């Protein structure tokens, strides 16, 4: 988690395949919301690999799209 003045950013949240669909990702997100109750929680997620149903269940709202690339030499 990356905490700023008004926001908390969750980036690179992964749950091992063998542990998915057990509520672990949801509990981790809920923990961030409980620890920082007065901040907006931002979840950074890949567009294609995102479990969108889980995010909707957590009441996240789509805010925008960002594209990032890393040049490898």
KETIZA-543807 format. One record per atom (N, C-alpha, C, O): atom name; y, z, x; residue in one letter. Coordinates in nm, 2 decimals. Last residue first. Layout:
// KETIZA-543807
@atome:CA Y:Y Z:Z X:X residu:A .
...
//
This chain:
// KETIZA-543807
@atome:N Y:-0.25 Z:-2.23 X:1.62 residu:X .
@atome:CA Y:-0.25 Z:-2.32 X:1.74 residu:X .
@atome:C Y:-0.38 Z:-2.33 X:1.81 residu:X .
@atome:O Y:-0.40 Z:-2.40 X:1.91 residu:X .
@atome:N Y:-0.18 Z:-2.23 X:1.29 residu:X .
@atome:CA Y:-0.27 Z:-2.19 X:1.39 residu:X .
@atome:C Y:-0.27 Z:-2.29 X:1.50 residu:X .
@atome:O Y:-0.28 Z:-2.41 X:1.48 residu:X .
@atome:N Y:0.06 Z:-2.11 X:1.06 residu:X .
@atome:CA Y:0.03 Z:-2.22 X:1.15 residu:X .
@atome:C Y:-0.06 Z:-2.17 X:1.26 residu:X .
@atome:O Y:-0.03 Z:-2.07 X:1.33 residu:X .
@atome:N Y:0.01 Z:-2.02 X:0.73 residu:X .
@atome:CA Y:0.01 Z:-1.97 X:0.87 residu:X .
@atome:C Y:-0.03 Z:-2.08 X:0.96 residu:X .
@atome:O Y:-0.13 Z:-2.15 X:0.94 residu:X .
@atome:N Y:0.19 Z:-2.01 X:0.43 residu:X .
@atome:CA Y:0.10 Z:-2.07 X:0.52 residu:X .
@atome:C Y:0.12 Z:-2.02 X:0.66 residu:X .
@atome:O Y:0.22 Z:-1.97 X:0.70 residu:X .
@atome:N Y:0.23 Z:-1.93 X:0.09 residu:X .
@atome:CA Y:0.25 Z:-1.89 X:0.22 residu:X .
@atome:C Y:0.15 Z:-1.96 X:0.31 residu:X .
@atome:O Y:0.03 Z:-1.98 X:0.27 residu:X .
@atome:N Y:0.39 Z:-1.93 X:-0.22 residu:X .
@atome:CA Y:0.30 Z:-2.00 X:-0.13 residu:X .
@atome:C Y:0.33 Z:-1.97 X:0.01 residu:X .
@atome:O Y:0.45 Z:-1.97 X:0.05 residu:X .
@atome:N Y:0.42 Z:-1.76 X:-0.52 residu:X .
@atome:CA Y:0.46 Z:-1.77 X:-0.38 residu:X .
@atome:C Y:0.36 Z:-1.84 X:-0.30 residu:X .
@atome:O Y:0.24 Z:-1.81 X:-0.32 residu:X .
@atome:N Y:0.52 Z:-1.72 X:-0.85 residu:X .
@atome:CA Y:0.43 Z:-1.78 X:-0.76 residu:X .
@atome:C Y:0.49 Z:-1.79 X:-0.63 residu:X .
@atome:O Y:0.61 Z:-1.83 X:-0.61 residu:X .
@atome:N Y:0.57 Z:-1.44 X:-1.09 residu:X .
@atome:CA Y:0.60 Z:-1.56 X:-1.01 residu:X .
@atome:C Y:0.50 Z:-1.61 X:-0.92 residu:X .
@atome:O Y:0.39 Z:-1.54 X:-0.90 residu:X .
@atome:N Y:0.48 Z:-1.25 X:-1.26 residu:X .
@atome:CA Y:0.62 Z:-1.25 X:-1.23 residu:X .
@atome:C Y:0.66 Z:-1.38 X:-1.15 residu:X .
@atome:O Y:0.78 Z:-1.42 X:-1.15 residu:X .
@atome:N Y:0.26 Z:-1.14 X:-1.51 residu:X .
@atome:CA Y:0.29 Z:-1.25 X:-1.41 residu:X .
@atome:C Y:0.44 Z:-1.26 X:-1.39 residu:X .
@atome:O Y:0.52 Z:-1.28 X:-1.48 residu:X .
@atome:N Y:0.20 Z:-0.80 X:-1.54 residu:X .
@atome:CA Y:0.27 Z:-0.92 X:-1.59 residu:X .
@atome:C Y:0.29 Z:-1.02 X:-1.48 residu:X .
@atome:O Y:0.33 Z:-0.98 X:-1.37 residu:X .
@atome:N Y:-0.07 Z:-0.57 X:-1.59 residu:X .
@atome:CA Y:0.02 Z:-0.64 X:-1.50 residu:X .
@atome:C Y:0.08 Z:-0.76 X:-1.58 residu:X .
@atome:O Y:0.02 Z:-0.81 X:-1.67 residu:X .
@atome:N Y:-0.24 Z:-0.41 X:-1.74 residu:X .
@atome:CA Y:-0.11 Z:-0.43 X:-1.79 residu:X .
@atome:C Y:-0.01 Z:-0.49 X:-1.69 residu:X .
@atome:O Y:0.11 Z:-0.47 X:-1.70 residu:X .
@atome:N Y:-0.51 Z:-0.40 X:-1.68 residu:X .
@atome:CA Y:-0.42 Z:-0.30 X:-1.61 residu:X .
@atome:C Y:-0.27 Z:-0.31 X:-1.65 residu:X .
@atome:O Y:-0.19 Z:-0.24 X:-1.60 residu:X .
@atome:N Y:-0.60 Z:-0.62 X:-1.81 residu:X .
@atome:CA Y:-0.64 Z:-0.49 X:-1.86 residu:X .
@atome:C Y:-0.56 Z:-0.38 X:-1.80 residu:X .
@atome:O Y:-0.53 Z:-0.28 X:-1.86 residu:X .
@atome:N Y:-0.49 Z:-0.82 X:-1.63 residu:X .
@atome:CA Y:-0.44 Z:-0.81 X:-1.77 residu:X .
@atome:C Y:-0.48 Z:-0.67 X:-1.83 residu:X .
@atome:O Y:-0.39 Z:-0.61 X:-1.90 residu:X .
@atome:N Y:-0.66 Z:-0.77 X:-1.41 residu:X .
@atome:CA Y:-0.51 Z:-0.74 X:-1.40 residu:X .
@atome:C Y:-0.45 Z:-0.73 X:-1.54 residu:X .
@atome:O Y:-0.36 Z:-0.65 X:-1.56 residu:X .
@atome:N Y:-0.91 Z:-0.84 X:-1.51 residu:X .
@atome:CA Y:-0.89 Z:-0.70 X:-1.47 residu:X .
@atome:C Y:-0.74 Z:-0.67 X:-1.46 residu:X .
@atome:O Y:-0.69 Z:-0.56 X:-1.50 residu:X .
@atome:N Y:-0.87 Z:-1.11 X:-1.56 residu:X .
@atome:CA Y:-0.90 Z:-1.02 X:-1.67 residu:X .
@atome:C Y:-0.87 Z:-0.88 X:-1.64 residu:X .
@atome:O Y:-0.82 Z:-0.80 X:-1.72 residu:X .
@atome:N Y:-0.83 Z:-1.23 X:-1.31 residu:X .
@atome:CA Y:-0.72 Z:-1.21 X:-1.40 residu:X .
@atome:C Y:-0.74 Z:-1.12 X:-1.51 residu:X .
@atome:O Y:-0.65 Z:-1.05 X:-1.56 residu:X .
@atome:N Y:-0.92 Z:-1.19 X:-1.01 residu:X .
@atome:CA Y:-0.99 Z:-1.15 X:-1.14 residu:X .
@atome:C Y:-0.89 Z:-1.12 X:-1.24 residu:X .
@atome:O Y:-0.85 Z:-1.00 X:-1.27 residu:X .
@atome:N Y:-0.83 Z:-1.47 X:-0.81 residu:X .
@atome:CA Y:-0.79 Z:-1.35 X:-0.88 residu:X .
@atome:C Y:-0.87 Z:-1.32 X:-1.00 residu:X .
@atome:O Y:-0.89 Z:-1.40 X:-1.09 residu:X .
@atome:N Y:-0.86 Z:-1.70 X:-0.67 residu:X .
@atome:CA Y:-0.96 Z:-1.60 X:-0.65 residu:X .
@atome:C Y:-0.93 Z:-1.47 X:-0.73 residu:X .
@atome:O Y:-1.00 Z:-1.37 X:-0.70 residu:X .
@atome:N Y:-0.63 Z:-1.85 X:-0.71 residu:X .
@atome:CA Y:-0.76 Z:-1.90 X:-0.75 residu:X .
@atome:C Y:-0.87 Z:-1.80 X:-0.75 residu:X .
@atome:O Y:-0.96 Z:-1.80 X:-0.83 residu:X .
@atome:N Y:-0.41 Z:-1.69 X:-0.62 residu:X .
@atome:CA Y:-0.41 Z:-1.76 X:-0.75 residu:X .
@atome:C Y:-0.55 Z:-1.80 X:-0.80 residu:X .
@atome:O Y:-0.58 Z:-1.79 X:-0.92 residu:X .
@atome:N Y:-0.44 Z:-1.37 X:-0.49 residu:X .
@atome:CA Y:-0.46 Z:-1.51 X:-0.47 residu:X .
@atome:C Y:-0.47 Z:-1.58 X:-0.61 residu:X .
@atome:O Y:-0.54 Z:-1.52 X:-0.70 residu:X .
@atome:N Y:-0.18 Z:-1.12 X:-0.53 residu:X .
@atome:CA Y:-0.32 Z:-1.17 X:-0.56 residu:X .
@atome:C Y:-0.32 Z:-1.32 X:-0.53 residu:X .
@atome:O Y:-0.22 Z:-1.39 X:-0.56 residu:X .
@atome:N Y:-0.02 Z:-0.82 X:-0.52 residu:X .
@atome:CA Y:-0.02 Z:-0.95 X:-0.46 residu:X .
@atome:C Y:-0.17 Z:-1.00 X:-0.47 residu:X .
@atome:O Y:-0.26 Z:-0.94 X:-0.42 residu:X .
@atome:N Y:0.13 Z:-0.62 X:-0.75 residu:X .
@atome:CA Y:0.00 Z:-0.66 X:-0.70 residu:X .
@atome:C Y:0.00 Z:-0.80 X:-0.65 residu:X .
@atome:O Y:0.03 Z:-0.89 X:-0.72 residu:X .
@atome:N Y:0.35 Z:-0.37 X:-0.75 residu:X .
@atome:CA Y:0.34 Z:-0.51 X:-0.74 residu:X .
@atome:C Y:0.20 Z:-0.54 X:-0.68 residu:X .
@atome:O Y:0.17 Z:-0.48 X:-0.57 residu:X .
@atome:N Y:0.48 Z:-0.12 X:-0.95 residu:X .
@atome:CA Y:0.37 Z:-0.16 X:-0.87 residu:X .
@atome:C Y:0.35 Z:-0.31 X:-0.87 residu:X .
@atome:O Y:0.34 Z:-0.37 X:-0.98 residu:X .
@atome:N Y:0.78 Z:0.05 X:-0.94 residu:X .
@atome:CA Y:0.72 Z:-0.07 X:-0.99 residu:X .
@atome:C Y:0.60 Z:-0.11 X:-0.90 residu:X .
@atome:O Y:0.63 Z:-0.12 X:-0.78 residu:X .
@atome:N Y:0.79 Z:0.41 X:-0.95 residu:X .
@atome:CA Y:0.81 Z:0.28 X:-0.88 residu:X .
@atome:C Y:0.74 Z:0.17 X:-0.95 residu:X .
@atome:O Y:0.64 Z:0.19 X:-1.02 residu:X .
@atome:N Y:0.74 Z:0.65 X:-1.04 residu:X .
@atome:CA Y:0.87 Z:0.60 X:-1.07 residu:X .
@atome:C Y:0.90 Z:0.47 X:-1.00 residu:X .
@atome:O Y:1.01 Z:0.42 X:-0.99 residu:X .
@atome:N Y:0.48 Z:0.73 X:-0.95 residu:X .
@atome:CA Y:0.50 Z:0.71 X:-1.09 residu:X .
@atome:C Y:0.64 Z:0.64 X:-1.13 residu:X .
@atome:O Y:0.66 Z:0.58 X:-1.23 residu:X .
@atome:N Y:0.29 Z:0.70 X:-0.72 residu:X .
@atome:CA Y:0.43 Z:0.65 X:-0.72 residu:X .
@atome:C Y:0.47 Z:0.62 X:-0.87 residu:X .
@atome:O Y:0.49 Z:0.51 X:-0.91 residu:X .
@atome:N Y:0.04 Z:0.80 X:-0.79 residu:X .
@atome:CA Y:0.11 Z:0.86 X:-0.67 residu:X .
@atome:C Y:0.26 Z:0.82 X:-0.67 residu:X .
@atome:O Y:0.34 Z:0.89 X:-0.62 residu:X .
@atome:N Y:-0.03 Z:0.65 X:-1.01 residu:X .
@atome:CA Y:-0.01 Z:0.80 X:-1.02 residu:X .
@atome:C Y:0.06 Z:0.86 X:-0.91 residu:X .
@atome:O Y:0.14 Z:0.95 X:-0.92 residu:X .
@atome:N Y:-0.05 Z:0.39 X:-0.91 residu:X .
@atome:CA Y:0.05 Z:0.42 X:-1.01 residu:X .
@atome:C Y:0.08 Z:0.57 X:-1.03 residu:X .
@atome:O Y:0.19 Z:0.61 X:-1.07 residu:X .
@atome:N Y:-0.25 Z:0.43 X:-0.72 residu:X .
@atome:CA Y:-0.12 Z:0.39 X:-0.68 residu:X .
@atome:C Y:-0.01 Z:0.42 X:-0.78 residu:X .
@atome:O Y:0.09 Z:0.47 X:-0.75 residu:X .
@atome:N Y:-0.46 Z:0.49 X:-0.91 residu:X .
@atome:CA Y:-0.42 Z:0.58 X:-0.81 residu:X .
@atome:C Y:-0.28 Z:0.55 X:-0.76 residu:X .
@atome:O Y:-0.20 Z:0.64 X:-0.75 residu:X .
@atome:N Y:-0.48 Z:0.24 X:-1.04 residu:X .
@atome:CA Y:-0.44 Z:0.36 X:-1.12 residu:X .
@atome:C Y:-0.39 Z:0.47 X:-1.02 residu:X .
@atome:O Y:-0.29 Z:0.53 X:-1.05 residu:X .
@atome:N Y:-0.60 Z:0.09 X:-0.83 residu:X .
@atome:CA Y:-0.47 Z:0.06 X:-0.88 residu:X .
@atome:C Y:-0.40 Z:0.18 X:-0.96 residu:X .
@atome:O Y:-0.29 Z:0.20 X:-0.94 residu:X .
@atome:N Y:-0.84 Z:0.23 X:-0.81 residu:X .
@atome:CA Y:-0.76 Z:0.22 X:-0.70 residu:X .
@atome:C Y:-0.61 Z:0.19 X:-0.74 residu:X .
@atome:O Y:-0.52 Z:0.24 X:-0.69 residu:X .
@atome:N Y:-0.95 Z:0.18 X:-1.07 residu:X .
@atome:CA Y:-0.92 Z:0.32 X:-1.02 residu:X .
@atome:C Y:-0.83 Z:0.32 X:-0.90 residu:X .
@atome:O Y:-0.74 Z:0.40 X:-0.90 residu:X .
@atome:N Y:-0.99 Z:-0.10 X:-1.05 residu:X .
@atome:CA Y:-0.90 Z:-0.04 X:-1.15 residu:X .
@atome:C Y:-0.86 Z:0.10 X:-1.11 residu:X .
@atome:O Y:-0.74 Z:0.14 X:-1.13 residu:X .
@atome:N Y:-1.18 Z:-0.12 X:-0.85 residu:X .
@atome:CA Y:-1.05 Z:-0.18 X:-0.84 residu:X .
@atome:C Y:-0.95 Z:-0.12 X:-0.93 residu:X .
@atome:O Y:-0.83 Z:-0.10 X:-0.89 residu:X .
@atome:N Y:-1.39 Z:0.02 X:-0.99 residu:X .
@atome:CA Y:-1.34 Z:0.07 X:-0.86 residu:X .
@atome:C Y:-1.20 Z:0.02 X:-0.84 residu:X .
@atome:O Y:-1.11 Z:0.09 X:-0.81 residu:X .
@atome:N Y:-1.53 Z:-0.06 X:-1.22 residu:X .
@atome:CA Y:-1.41 Z:0.01 X:-1.23 residu:X .
@atome:C Y:-1.34 Z:0.06 X:-1.11 residu:X .
@atome:O Y:-1.24 Z:0.13 X:-1.11 residu:X .
@atome:N Y:-1.75 Z:-0.21 X:-1.17 residu:X .
@atome:CA Y:-1.78 Z:-0.07 X:-1.19 residu:X .
@atome:C Y:-1.65 Z:0.01 X:-1.21 residu:X .
@atome:O Y:-1.65 Z:0.14 X:-1.21 residu:X .
@atome:N Y:-1.72 Z:-0.47 X:-1.09 residu:X .
@atome:CA Y:-1.75 Z:-0.45 X:-1.23 residu:X .
@atome:C Y:-1.79 Z:-0.30 X:-1.26 residu:X .
@atome:O Y:-1.86 Z:-0.28 X:-1.35 residu:X .
@atome:N Y:-1.86 Z:-0.45 X:-0.76 residu:X .
@atome:CA Y:-1.77 Z:-0.50 X:-0.86 residu:X .
@atome:C Y:-1.81 Z:-0.47 X:-1.00 residu:X .
@atome:O Y:-1.93 Z:-0.44 X:-1.02 residu:X .
@atome:N Y:-2.03 Z:-0.39 X:-0.55 residu:X .
@atome:CA Y:-1.97 Z:-0.27 X:-0.62 residu:X .
@atome:C Y:-1.87 Z:-0.32 X:-0.73 residu:X .
@atome:O Y:-1.81 Z:-0.23 X:-0.79 residu:X .
@atome:N Y:-2.12 Z:-0.62 X:-0.43 residu:X .
@atome:CA Y:-2.22 Z:-0.53 X:-0.49 residu:X .
@atome:C Y:-2.16 Z:-0.41 X:-0.56 residu:X .
@atome:O Y:-2.24 Z:-0.34 X:-0.63 residu:X .
@atome:N Y:-1.87 Z:-0.72 X:-0.33 residu:X .
@atome:CA Y:-1.94 Z:-0.79 X:-0.44 residu:X .
@atome:C Y:-2.04 Z:-0.69 X:-0.51 residu:X .
@atome:O Y:-2.05 Z:-0.69 X:-0.63 residu:X .
@atome:N Y:-1.62 Z:-0.49 X:-0.26 residu:X .
@atome:CA Y:-1.74 Z:-0.56 X:-0.22 residu:X .
@atome:C Y:-1.82 Z:-0.61 X:-0.34 residu:X .
@atome:O Y:-1.82 Z:-0.54 X:-0.45 residu:X .
@atome:N Y:-1.29 Z:-0.54 X:-0.34 residu:X .
@atome:CA Y:-1.41 Z:-0.46 X:-0.37 residu:X .
@atome:C Y:-1.53 Z:-0.54 X:-0.33 residu:X .
@atome:O Y:-1.54 Z:-0.66 X:-0.38 residu:X .
@atome:N Y:-0.97 Z:-0.56 X:-0.21 residu:X .
@atome:CA Y:-1.10 Z:-0.62 X:-0.22 residu:X .
@atome:C Y:-1.20 Z:-0.51 X:-0.26 residu:X .
@atome:O Y:-1.19 Z:-0.40 X:-0.21 residu:X .
@atome:N Y:-0.64 Z:-0.63 X:-0.18 residu:X .
@atome:CA Y:-0.73 Z:-0.53 X:-0.25 residu:X .
@atome:C Y:-0.86 Z:-0.61 X:-0.27 residu:X .
@atome:O Y:-0.87 Z:-0.70 X:-0.35 residu:X .
@atome:N Y:-0.41 Z:-0.74 X:-0.05 residu:X .
@atome:CA Y:-0.55 Z:-0.75 X:0.01 residu:X .
@atome:C Y:-0.64 Z:-0.64 X:-0.05 residu:X .
@atome:O Y:-0.72 Z:-0.57 X:0.02 residu:X .
@atome:N Y:-0.16 Z:-0.51 X:-0.15 residu:X .
@atome:CA Y:-0.20 Z:-0.65 X:-0.10 residu:X .
@atome:C Y:-0.34 Z:-0.63 X:-0.04 residu:X .
@atome:O Y:-0.37 Z:-0.53 X:0.02 residu:X .
@atome:N Y:0.07 Z:-0.36 X:-0.35 residu:X .
@atome:CA Y:-0.08 Z:-0.36 X:-0.32 residu:X .
@atome:C Y:-0.11 Z:-0.50 X:-0.28 residu:X .
@atome:O Y:-0.10 Z:-0.60 X:-0.35 residu:X .
@atome:N Y:0.37 Z:-0.21 X:-0.31 residu:X .
@atome:CA Y:0.30 Z:-0.34 X:-0.31 residu:X .
@atome:C Y:0.16 Z:-0.31 X:-0.27 residu:X .
@atome:O Y:0.13 Z:-0.25 X:-0.17 residu:X .
@atome:N Y:0.61 Z:-0.05 X:-0.50 residu:X .
@atome:CA Y:0.49 Z:-0.03 X:-0.42 residu:X .
@atome:C Y:0.41 Z:-0.15 X:-0.43 residu:X .
@atome:O Y:0.38 Z:-0.20 X:-0.54 residu:X .
@atome:N Y:0.97 Z:-0.02 X:-0.52 residu:X .
@atome:CA Y:0.84 Z:-0.08 X:-0.55 residu:X .
@atome:C Y:0.73 Z:-0.03 X:-0.46 residu:X .
@atome:O Y:0.76 Z:0.03 X:-0.35 residu:X .
@atome:N Y:1.21 Z:0.09 X:-0.44 residu:X .
@atome:CA Y:1.18 Z:0.08 X:-0.59 residu:X .
@atome:C Y:1.04 Z:0.03 X:-0.62 residu:X .
@atome:O Y:1.01 Z:0.03 X:-0.74 residu:X .
@atome:N Y:1.18 Z:0.12 X:-0.16 residu:X .
@atome:CA Y:1.27 Z:0.21 X:-0.24 residu:X .
@atome:C Y:1.23 Z:0.21 X:-0.39 residu:X .
@atome:O Y:1.23 Z:0.32 X:-0.45 residu:X .
@atome:N Y:0.83 Z:0.07 X:-0.09 residu:X .
@atome:CA Y:0.97 Z:0.05 X:-0.06 residu:X .
@atome:C Y:1.05 Z:0.14 X:-0.16 residu:X .
@atome:O Y:1.00 Z:0.23 X:-0.22 residu:X .
@atome:N Y:0.51 Z:0.09 X:0.05 residu:X .
@atome:CA Y:0.61 Z:0.15 X:-0.04 residu:X .
@atome:C Y:0.75 Z:0.12 X:0.01 residu:X .
@atome:O Y:0.78 Z:0.13 X:0.13 residu:X .
@atome:N Y:0.22 Z:-0.07 X:0.04 residu:X .
@atome:CA Y:0.35 Z:-0.08 X:0.11 residu:X .
@atome:C Y:0.45 Z:-0.03 X:0.02 residu:X .
@atome:O Y:0.48 Z:-0.09 X:-0.09 residu:X .
@atome:N Y:-0.12 Z:0.00 X:0.08 residu:X .
@atome:CA Y:0.00 Z:0.00 X:0.00 residu:X .
@atome:C Y:0.12 Z:0.00 X:0.09 residu:X .
@atome:O Y:0.13 Z:0.06 X:0.19 residu:X .
//
